[in-house]
Amino acid sequence: MVYETGNRTIDDALERVFDGETLDRTDGLALLAQPTGELAEAGAAVRDHFGDGTVDACSIVNAKAGNCAEDCGFCAQSVHFDTGIETYGFLGPEKILEAAKRAERDGAQRFGIVVAERGVSKEKRPEEWAEVIESIRRVREACDLEIDASLGILTEEEAAILAEEGIGHYNHNIETSPRYFPEIVGTHDFEDRVATLEVAKEAGMDLCAGVILGMGETPTDRVDAAIALQEIGISSLPVNVLNPVAGTALGDSSGESESEDGADITTEEIVETVAVYRLLHPHARVRLTGGREVNLSSDEQHLPFEAGADGILTGDYLTTEGQSPGEDIEIVERAGLEPNREVNEFDPAAVKARGTDDTASLGTAAGTATSTAEGARDTTRESSRESTDD
């Protein structure tokens, strides 16, 4: 036995994970019922055993904003909701490259080109597809970054082209469990998301697929989502927490929950879920992403990393602001970890020294579409209280 917490359920699971066994749904449900502190210790132990002691940072650019025909209840970019966001067509290679250079400067190891719509279609919009490919090439040539993409549903031909162009991870979140998915999305099925992930994987790309917590799902749904991701086979698991945006289905209903500002989830539940995901996915990067600033105070954001998380989305999100990259590095270091510098040897001290003023003047990688809906920004939580992709 490599590590013991004194909790028989947790210690048995740990021993099996260290022996190379994959835990199942029954294990996940049993673990989620264990005390938060002991679960966090176990998650950290698994991360320390299989990981490299670093937290990998990725950054994204909102390459095309708004006017999406899908009705995802959390998304500020859907045409089904009036959120007041700025909308625009594909930014083009030059602006994508500018965003990538900011991401590199800010210490990101990965840079994701994101288009929130059903799919960037080579057949239906060939000019836009060509711009996507040109953007990938320019970033690859000019920056020391791994390039990822999130372009919606893919055909086999499109996936093969993206893989050949050097896309490392393809992101397509499953959002929640198969059971609860229809409560969140009505214009496509859970199976549609899985099918695109399978196409991307078959083409040779690694998979980045995760969830949004706090959308009204049950703890069992959270485990079932992780099991679905096991079956798909992922290497990066982004854990978003709902940041309710005014005008969206979930934003307008969030005031009815116990948590008026953030998601319907507590700090303890976030930490417990991250720890269980770490045990269920011992070899993946469990990445804390959108919504953490809204649902965790500045004195709490290190806790998921102490529970086994080893990845972060730094900078702004698609339509909501993030923290400065320097603040993210401080969170990582507070958890006793260090930023990953495998892809580019940036200086963490220099990133922290720039502070928030530099971020405001130069912009972070994703800061391209901001929500102007009333109350969309007014969701900062008090430190005494227990995101989405957007």
Stockholm file with secondary structure:
# STOCKHOLM 1.0

chainA/1-390         MVYETGNRTIDDALERVFDGETLDRTDGLALLAQPTGELAEAGAAVRDHFGDGTVDACSIVNAKAGNCAEDCGFCAQSVHFDTGIETYGFLGPEKILEAAKRAERDGAQRFGIVVAERGVSKEKRPEEWAEVIESIRRVREACDLEIDASLGILTEEEAAILAEEGIGHYNHNIETSPRYFPEIVGTHDFEDRVATLEVAKEAGMDLCAGVILGMGETPTDRVDAAIALQEIGISSLPVNVLNPVAGTALGDSSGESESEDGADITTEEIVETVAVYRLLHPHARVRLTGGREVNLSSDEQHLPFEAGADGILTGDYLTTEGQSPGEDIEIVERAGLEPNREVNEFDPAAVKARGTDDTASLGTAAGTATSTAEGARDTTRESSRESTDD
#=GR chainA/1-390 SS CCCCCSCHHHHHHHHHHHTTCCCCHHHHHHHHTSCHHHHHHHHHHHHHHHSCSEEEEEEEEEEEBSCBCCCCTTCTTBTTSCCCCCCBSCCCHHHHHHHHHHHHHTTCSEEEEEECSSBCCTTTCHHHHHHHHHHHHHHHHHCSCEEEEECBSCCHHHHHHHHHTTCCEEECCCBSCTTTHHHHCSSSCHHHHHHHHHHHHHHTCEEECCEEECSSCCHHHHHHHHHHHHHHCCSEEEEEECCCCTTSHHHHHGGGSSCSSSCSCCHHHHHHHHHHHHHHCTTSEEEECTTHHHHSCTTTTTHHHHTTCCEEECSCCSSSCCCCHHHHHHHHHHTTCEECCSSCCCCHHHHHHHHHHHHHHHCCTTTTCCCCSTTSSCCCCCTTCCCCCC
#=GC SS_cons         CCCCCSCHHHHHHHHHHHTTCCCCHHHHHHHHTSCHHHHHHHHHHHHHHHSCSEEEEEEEEEEEBSCBCCCCTTCTTBTTSCCCCCCBSCCCHHHHHHHHHHHHHTTCSEEEEEECSSBCCTTTCHHHHHHHHHHHHHHHHHCSCEEEEECBSCCHHHHHHHHHTTCCEEECCCBSCTTTHHHHCSSSCHHHHHHHHHHHHHHTCEEECCEEECSSCCHHHHHHHHHHHHHHCCSEEEEEECCCCTTSHHHHHGGGSSCSSSCSCCHHHHHHHHHHHHHHCTTSEEEECTTHHHHSCTTTTTHHHHTTCCEEECSCCSSSCCCCHHHHHHHHHHTTCEECCSSCCCCHHHHHHHHHHHHHHHCCTTTTCCCCSTTSSCCCCCTTCCCCCC
//
